[in-house]
């Protein structure tokens, strides 16, 4: 069974690569050659979850070179100085090197990371994941202290949104972000992507806006 799944996965990957090489690249060769000549010039950094159902380029209708994407479990942003060099380096490079104009933190419905925060027993056998999810502890504490959610589903929805807000606060601790914000050359926004819906609406406004973005 395991060998069959591996073969099936390999076939899908290489079939996709073959189609790209034979069909997609020839049609877009001029675009790719331009990107090589001119380099990348993304206008935004898009920080979202590693969940395979999230497609940042499709959600934003962006082409190659238009958005700089960072993905991790739970769309978490470490505060500046924490030992999470990869995410922090991406933030610094996007803000200080690429000079993006916007940073988006995008959470999503049915987030396994947030479910793991609410039910830590689900990640008990995943010690690295469990440690990483500590970056969402503040959001979880806020939701529990408010104590206004009627059931587990409501707790999850509130946590998904609150987590986005807290990660936006974490972003502000990074010098490359704080400096650009003070300069007025960078904006931050938070989104919640609802995988099973279509219409989008703003769901909360505090010091930072959080938008609900639907998919169908």
N, C-alpha and C positions, 0 to 999 in steps of 0.2 A: 504494500500500500504506500509506504513512504517513498520507495523508488519510483512508483508510478506518478506520484505528486511532483517529485523533483523533475522527472522527464516532462511532464505536462507544463510545469512552470518554465523550464528552459525553452521548450518549443514556442511558448507564447512570447517570451522575451525576444528570441531570435527571429521569429516571424515578424514581430513589430519592427525590429532593426532592419530586416530585409526590406519591408515596405517603405520605411523611412529613406533608406539608401536609394531604392529604385523609383519611388513615386513622389515622396514629399520633397526630398532635397533638390531634385532637378527643377521642380516648380518654384522653389524658394531660394535657389542658389544665389541670385543677385542680392537678396536680403542678407543672407549669411556672409557673403563676401563684403558687403557694406559694414556689417557688425565687426568683422575682423579689421577692416581699415580704420573705422572710427572708434572702436572700443565700445564698452557698455556705458550707457548714460541713463540709468534708471531714475525715475522721478520719485519713487517711493520705496521704502523698506516695508515689507509685508511679513509680519511675524505671526505664524499660525501653528496649529497642531500638526503632528506627524500623521494623524489619522488619514488613511488611504482614500477616504471619501471626500477629502477636501482638495480642491483644484484651484489654487490661487489665480492662475492665469485665466481660467474659465470664468471664475467669479467676477474678476475685474475686467474681463475681456482685454487682456494685455498680450502683446506680442513679445517676441524674443528681445531681451535687452531693456524692457520697459519697467519691470519691477525687480527689486532685489529681495529674495525670499529667504527667510530663516524659519525652519521647522523643528519643533521638538515636542515631546509628549506634554500636553497640557498648555501649549503656547505660553510657557513661563519665561519671565525675564529676570535674571538674577540682578540684585542691586550691585552697584559698582563696587568692586573690590572682592566680591565673592569668587570662589575658585570654580568658576564656570567659564573658562577662557573662550570657548568656542562662540557662545552666544554674545558675550561681551565684545569679542573681537569683531563680530559681524556688525554690531551696533556702532562701534567706533569707526569702522571702515565706511559704513553707509553714511554716517553723519559727518565725519571728518574728512573722508577721502572722496567718496562719490558725491557728497553734498546733496543728498536727496532732500526733497521739499516736504515730505510727509512720512510719518511712521504710523503704520496701522498694526494694532494687536487684534487678531481675529480669533475668537473662540467659536464653538459650534455646539449644536444640539447633540444629545446622546454621547457626550464626551467621556470616554473610558477613564481618562485621568481624573476627572472630577468625581466619577463614580468610585474610583479607587481612594480618593480623599475621604469621601463619606463612609466607605466601607473598606477600611484598611486591610481587613482579612483577605480581600480579593488580590492584594499585591504582596501578601506576607511571604510568598516564595520567590519574590522578585526584589531582592535587597537594593539593587541599584535604582530601580524604578521607585521603590518606597522612599529612598533617600532624596531622589530628585523632586518628588512630589511635595516635599517640605516647603518648596517655593510657593505653594498654594495655601499654606496653613493659615495665613492672615485672613484670606478671603473666607475660609471655612469658619474661622472663629467669629468673624463679623456676622455671617449668616446665622450661625447658631445662637449668638447673643441677641440678635433681633427677634428670633423665635416667632416669626410670623408666617412661615410656610406651613400649609395645611397637611402636606404629605411628602413622601420621599421624592416624588416627581417634582413638586414645587420647590423642594430644597435644592434639587439638582439644577433646575432652571435658574434659580436665584444665585446659586454658587457659580455657574458658568458665567453669568454676567458680572458678578462681583469680582471674580478672578481676573477678568479683563481689566476692570478698573484698577485693581491692585497692581497688575503688571504695568499699567500706564504710569502709576506712581513710581514704580521701580525704575522705569525708563528715565525719569527725571533726575535720578541720582547719577547718571552717566554724564561726565563732563562734555562729551561730544554732543549730547542732546541738550543739556542745560544751557550751554553757551549759545547754541543755535536758537533755542527758545527765547533767550534773553535778547538776542539780535533780531528776533521777529522773522527769521528765515526758515523756520521749521514748524510744522503743526503735528499734533498727535491726535489720533482718533481710535476708538475702540469699536469693533464690530462683533456681533454674534450671528453666525451663519446657521440658519435653520435648514438642514439638508432636505427636509420633506416638504417645504413650502416655496412659494414664488415671490409674493409681494414683499417689499422692504419698507420698514418704517423705523423711525427713531424711537427707542424704547425708554431712554432715560437721559436726563441732562443734569449733571452736577457741575463740577469744575471742568470735567471732560465729558464729551458726548460719547454715548454708546449707541450703536445702530444695530438693528435687527435686520439681517440680510437673508432672504429666503431663496431657495433653489429651484422650486418648480412652479 
